[in-house]
């Protein structure tokens, strides 16, 4: 029981940390950058003006940068949640709170 309570405290701490971290995804060699929090809230989108001449390419680059940021946020979330549950047997397929 004490081990479960410790894991719960660790999970809460990891969730609080995820709310404060930011990850940046980019595409086109950095001409488009998207910054997300660990909770998948968008903080900023930066687009180099040279990309705006081609709207379709700009749309594709924004989507790619966003997807890159989401993947990085998911990796960070997975890493922190795994650390929070280290040593605890978690049933396969069980989603923990805060995991995306």
C-alpha positions, 0 to 999 in steps of 0.5 A: 500500500505504501508503495502504491501511495509513493507511486501516486505521489511520483505520478503527480509530481511528473504531471506537474513537471509536464505542465511546465516543460516546453518542447520545440518541433521544427520542419524545413530545416528550422524555417517553421518552429512550433513550441508545445508544453508537455500537456500539448498546449501550443505556446508559439508558432514561428514561420520564416517569412520566406515560406509564406510565398507558397501557402501550400508549402507553409501549411505542410511545414506547419503540420510537420513541425506540429507533429514533430513537437507532439512526438517530442512531448509524447516522448518526454511524457513517456520518459517521466511517467516511466520514471515515476512508476519505476519498479511498480508492476503496471498491467500491459495496456493500462494508461496512466493519468497524464499519459498521451 
